[in-house]
Amino acid sequence: MYRSRPKGNLDKDMLNFLSSMNDDLQILHYDILGSEAHVIMLHDIGILTLHETKKILVALEQIRHKPALLTTGDVEDIHESIESLIIQQTGVDIGGKIQIGRSRNDQVILDIRMKVRDDINEICEKIITLITSLLKKADENIDTIMPMYTHLRQAQIGTFSHFALSYADSLFRDLDRLYITYVRINQSPLGAGAIGGSRIKLNRQKTARLLGFKGIVRNSIDATSSRDTIIEYTMDLTIIMLTLSRMTEDFIIWSTDEFGYLDISDEYSSSSSAMPHKKNPDPLELLRAKAGTVSGNLFTMITIIKAIPSGYSRDLQEIKTSLWQASATTTQALKIMNYVVKSLIINKERMQQASGNSYAISFDLAELLAIKNGMSFRTAHKVMGLLVRKAISNNRQPLRMLREEDIREVLESLGSKLSAEEVLKDIKETAPQKSISSRQSLGSPNPMQEQTMVKLSRGRLSAYSKRIAKRKALVDEALKNLTRMVNNCSKKA
């Protein structure tokens, strides 16, 4: 339909190579909305008569309700398919006017921005739901003591609540990023044309308002050819998937027979085709792998964009495949992770047992020795390190099982004047629960601190929920108004 300068028809294989129809079906809804706003604006500025406007809007509404009418073959994209059908139904003298003042270049990025805008809101809601589940687990497990790990080795004593809150905080940052990205996405490029605007005095602000945008992308080159906001969005998704992947790894490790800290619900586990005793965390493993998929989507998009000159190039068409996949994968991953978190079975006894026998308590003891005896932390660190070595050599006995003679031997080897009796007393009195309760620094797993963190996080979550709902309502109201205008115009004589 678009061929004027080139002679004849486009080669069929070349057309199939150029076509983006499979990807464009995702933006059909948005392309119709954008076209309706554009048509109403053209009528307002006197380009289209009421009769022409009505005919085109009726055709667009028919496509909305019966998308099967569209041809998916012999067209390059959804824009051509829609325009072709409108011309078939209204004639070229009417339907051919729909493209006045716009190009596929501003159309496609308009559609992408509208879809990404909706995707951001949906993903934000999914993050809020997951954070809600994590906060519930945190609140329920403030006193569930467990070892905390660095280098996958026991480091300090903490709580499962502290672990859950750590991922809630990571997800809050993911929410922050998406929330800000939305501001940059929610700007309309419609009316920028192919690259340099139009000689017609288009009312770009009106189409932006009709479609629920906050404003317009003013520069016409930037509006049609820049994809930095789309890269930013996909980067946000990649970081979300990295957060989920790390959480997944913890769940997989901690649900092994060797750890036994938690159990994945049966309905979110798979079995083995050969080994009847197996219960495998396949959904989590697949989620972990999909973090790589989304990272790959981002890298694909960056590679496509890196050497494109200013102005639209067809290379940009290839971005859509990766963009849709990244959005869909992240949305699904957040949904699956929420199911897993809500159904997690926490083995409190196993965590307590691991904490009670852990040498991770030595950090608290080193601090206690330094503060209580006015000694340097480095000296206290040395004392506790040698005591741990002694306990390990004694058949890996817990520190509390050391004899006074063992402690005296270590102290004498260091030339320390500390009382072996007092040190042993400190060791026996510093149980895991007491260790945690004695932490005074902000953000530690002290139960009082964790209760505060849960409360603050819930308040923050409530505020975000209201802001996301308000954003959605603004767009919904704008689109409802657009629908009313379309219906009113379609009914006029």
Residue, then its C-alpha position, 0 to 999 in steps of 0.5 A: m500500500y505504501r509503494s509509490r517510488p519503487k516499481g511493482n510489488l515487494d518481493k514476497d520473501m522480502l515482505n515476510f522478512l520485513s513484516s513485524m505483524n507477529d510482534d505488532l499484534q501486542i500493540l493492536h489495541y494501542d494503535i487503534l486508540g492512538s488512531e482514534a485520538h489522532v482522528i478526533m484531533l484532525h477533526d477539531i483543527g478542520i482537517l477532517t469533516l464530521h462525516e469523514t471523522k465518523k466513517i473512520l471512527v466507525a471503521l476503527e471500532q469495527i477493527r477493535h471488536k473484530p480484529a480477525l478482519l485484519t489481514t496478517g499477510d501481504v502487509e509490513d506491520i499493524h499500521e499498514s494493516i489497519e489503514s488498508l482495512i479502513i481504506q477498504q471500508t471507507g474509500v481512499d478519499i476518506g480512509g486515506k486521510i487518516q495518516i495526515g500529520r503522522s507517520r509510522n515512525d511516531q505511531v509505533i513508538l506511541d504504541i510502544r509507550m502506551k503498552v510499556r506504560d500499562d506493563i509498568n503499572e502491572i509489574c509495579e502491582k506484582i512487586i507490591t503483592l510480592i513485598t506484601s507476602l515477604l512482609k507477612k513472612a517477616d512479621e511471622n518470623i521475627d523470632t525465627i533464629m537462623p544463621m546468616y551467610t557470607h561466601l555461603r559460610q555461616a557469618q552471624i546469627g540473624t532471623f528469617s525475618h531479617f532475610a525476608l526484609s532484605y529482599a523486600d528492600s531490594l524490591f522497593r528499589d525496583l519499585d522506585r526505579l519503575y516508578i521514575t521510569y514511568v514519568r519518562i515513558n508517559q510522554s506522547p510522541l504522536g504528531a512528531g511525524a516521520i522526523g521533522g513534524s508537519r506543516i499542519k498545526l497539529n494539536r499534539q497536546k490534545t492527543a496526548r491528553l486524550l491518551g492519558f499522557k502527562g505531556i509530549v516528547r517535544n523534539s521530533i527527532d528525539a520523539t521518533s528515534s530515541r529508545d533510551t526510555i525503553i532501554e531504561y525500562t528493560m534495565d529495570l526489568t533485568i534488575i528485578m529478575l536479578t533480585l528474584s534470581r538471588m532469592t530463588e538461589d537462596f530458596i533452592i539451597w535452603s530447601t536441600d536435605e543438607f540445609g533443611y531450613l525451608d520446604i517448597s510447597d508440593e504444588y510448586s515442586s516437580s518430581s523425577s521421572a526415574m527417582p521416586h523420592k525426588k521433589n525438585p524445585d523446577p519452577l525456581e530453577l526455571l525462574r533463575a534461568k529466565a533472569g538470563t533470558v531477560s538480561g539477554n533481551l536487554f543486551t539484544m536491544i542495546t546491541i541493536i541501538k548502539a550504532i543507529p544514526s539519528g532518525y528512525s531506522r528499521d533496526l528499531q523494529e527488532i527491539k519489540t520482540s525482546l521488549w515484549q518477552a522481557s515484560a511478559t517474563t518479568t510479570q510471570a516471574l513475579k507472580i510465580m515468586n509470590y506463590v512460592v513465598k506465600s506457601l513457604i514452609i519454614n523449619k524453625e527447629r532446624m534453623q534454631q539447631a543450626s544457630g545453636n551449634s554455629y560458630a557465627i556467635s563468635f563475632d558477637l563474643a569478640e565485640l563483647l570481649a572488646i567492649k567489656n575488657g577495654m581491649s582492641f577488637r583485633t585482639a578480641h578477634k584473635v582470641m575468638g578465632l583461636l577458641v573456634r579453632k580449638a572447638i573444631s579440633n575437639n570434634r567440632q564441638p559448640l563453643r559453649m562446650l569448651r572447657e575452662e582449661d581449653i580457654r585458659e590454654v588459648l589465653e596463655s598462648l596469647g599472653s592475655k590476662l583475661s579470666a578463662e572463667e569469665v570468658l567461658k561465662d560470657i560464651k555460655e550466656t551469649a545464646p543466639q537469641k541474646s546475641i540478636s537482642s543485644r544488637q543496637s545498630l539501626g537495621s540489625p535483626n534485633p526484634m525491635q528493629e525488625q518490628t519497626m522495619v516491618k511497620l515502616s515498609r507497610g506504610r511505604l507499601s500503602a503509599y505506593s499502592k495509592r500512587i499506582a492506583k492514581r496513575k492507573a485511574l488517570v489513564d483510565e479516565a482519559l481513555k474513557n473520555l476518548t471512548r465517549m468522544v468516539n461514540n458521540c462522534s460516531k452517532k452524529a449525523 
